[in-house]
Amino acid sequence: MSSSPPPIHEQVRIWGPESTQRVSLEEALTYCHALASGHYENFSVMSALVPLRLRDDFAAVYAFCRWADDLGDEMGDPDESLRLLAWWKGELDDCFSGVPVHPVMVALSETVRRHDLPREPFEDLIDAFEQDQRVTRYDTWDQLIDYCRRSANPVGRLVLMLLGEPREAEFLEPSDAICTALQLVNHWQDVGRDMLERDRCYIPREMITVDDFDSRLRECAGLGFCADRDFMQASRDIVASCVRRTESYFIEGDSLIPRLGPESRPVVRLFRDGGVHVMRLIGHWNYETILHRPRLSGFTKFSLVSRAWLGARSARRKRGSR
């Protein structure tokens, strides 16, 4: 297997519904690790903060999410995405039935068995990506939060389960808040790109205060600059309002981190801090995400990992001195 995975269209040709290939568990894990290491967004998942004994499990869960996300976002045809997501759900059936075929499911089946993972989070993720094919606009904030409940929160719950944290409300609910915040930040980061590449806008209509928002957004994003000064200022104000509303979810999730064990805390803190940093970058860019996509630099990512690692090391030293 290649150490660098090809684009999703090529992967579907190799590993999709018509594939007859079979792999060993070792080959499946190699594939999942290559997939995880080949994407910008995964830096916090596969960092050195993840305990060594859990890296195969993190890679398997990440690879499942990556495939589901790409089948939803990268096929270029909603009908084809729906067909392939239905197939992916069938592959999940095989995984939980103990007869996995796809390399991701071969690896994931071991993770499911080892950690007694429930089926619901995986199904919720697929359901959210199916919704993306049918719903491209949201009328209310509550509708968007319901989408995040299925598109983002399951990932946090799975991470806590892999790390062996309690599966209780006092852990799961603040985790949901952090994951919802991370998903929302991603939407505000990608306002222009979502419109141009996928004809999607996650800003709820109830928060849009300007006429002809979609068409004016599409024009400005397509040009890469905005001569419409009134719209540019209105879009900044709208994105700023979305960011302010998102910040409360990060605050709500802060109660989780002190409750976590020493292995879990730096991993979850890295997710949280990465999202907060991107949220602040959006502000530093004057909320102009109809034109620009703020993203973390390599140095910033290294700094976030270092801070989380040092925080975990300090906590272990304090406990050891008691």
Sequence and secondary structure as in RCSB ss.txt:
>XXXX:A:sequence
MSSSPPPIHEQVRIWGPESTQRVSLEEALTYCHALASGHYENFSVMSALVPLRLRDDFAAVYAFCRWADDLGDEM
GDPDESLRLLAWWKGELDDCFSGVPVHPVMVALSETVRRHDLPREPFEDLIDAFEQDQRVTRYDTWDQLIDYCRR
SANPVGRLVLMLLGEPREAEFLEPSDAICTALQLVNHWQDVGRDMLERDRCYIPREMITVDDFDSRLRECAGLGF
CADRDFMQASRDIVASCVRRTESYFIEGDSLIPRLGPESRPVVRLFRDGGVHVMRLIGHWNYETILHRPRLSGFT
KFSLVSRAWLGARSARRKRGSR
>XXXX:A:secstr
  SS   HHHHHHHHSTT      HHHHHHHHHHHHHT GGGTTTSSTTS GGGHHHHHHHHHHHHHHHHHHHSS
S HHHHHHHHHHHHHHHHHHHHT   SHHHHHHHHHHHHHT  SHHHHHHHHHHHHHHH  B SSHHHHHHHHHH
HTHHHHHHHHHHTT   SHHHHHHHHHHHHHHHHHHHHHTHHHHHHHH  B S GGG  STTHHHHHHHHHHHTS
   HHHHHHHHHHHHHHHHHHHHHHHHHTTTGGGS TTHHHHHHHHHHHHHHHHHHHHHTTT TTT      HHH
HHHHHHHHHHHHHHHHHHHHT 
